[in-house]
Amino acid sequence: MTGKKADPRAGKNDEPVVIETKPGHHKDIGGGESDKWNFRQMRLVMSALPGVNAADKKTAGEVGSAVISGVMDVKPTDPIEGMLASQIVVAHEAALDMYRRAWSQPPEYFDAKCRYLQMADKAQRTLALLTERLDRHRGAGQQHITVKHVTVNADNAIVGDVNQAPGGAPSAEIKGQPHALGHAIQPSLWGKDPPRDSVPVAGNAERTLLDARGAVTGRTEGK
């Protein structure tokens, strides 16, 4: 029986890229309960990284291990967070790669340098947008309102605005609530003055003036 000949094309290119991850933490890669989903996310991230040469298994494995470790540190808790975390890492890598390409251009290629810087700026904006979406999904952007309850004795409860009655008079009471103050108590209108005693006015009539030496009869000075 003739044995099967070995395929001469088989070699290092057939060796898989080894990605080191923490055992039992595959959910931290894609946020899903299924490892099929999580490993799919890992392969997509690896294929989207700029500048990774798949033929160089060792370098690809080192880069992939570092990037996937960053995704796992984000700790996605569901598939949506897993997708956002993967895109955040890829956008970050793309921005830095565009900066690298921009600064590596010779001085005579100024237009190319500006073009790379523009693309780096777009990648940065995408990174900021994805980070904001992740925070919003996790609830970090929501406002939290704290409501405190205060217990008040029913006999001393106040309903409505507290207004002091004019002149220090007692406040009005609301019907059915003898201990509650009325709302927006307005001062009462003033009426006519009550009748008063007449006040004598000086005139030309004769009167007795008291003097230290005795009574003197005279007139008051007039016009």
Secondary structure as UniProt FT lines:
FT   TURN            8..9
FT   HELIX           12..14
FT   TURN            23..24
FT   HELIX           27..30
FT   HELIX           35..48
FT   TURN            50..51
FT   TURN            54..55
FT   HELIX           57..74
FT   HELIX           79..103
FT   TURN            107..108
FT   HELIX           110..138
FT   TURN            139..141
FT   HELIX           154..156
FT   HELIX           166..168
FT   STRAND          173..174
FT   TURN            175..176
FT   STRAND          177..181
FT   STRAND          207..211
FT   TURN            212..213
FT   STRAND          214..218
//
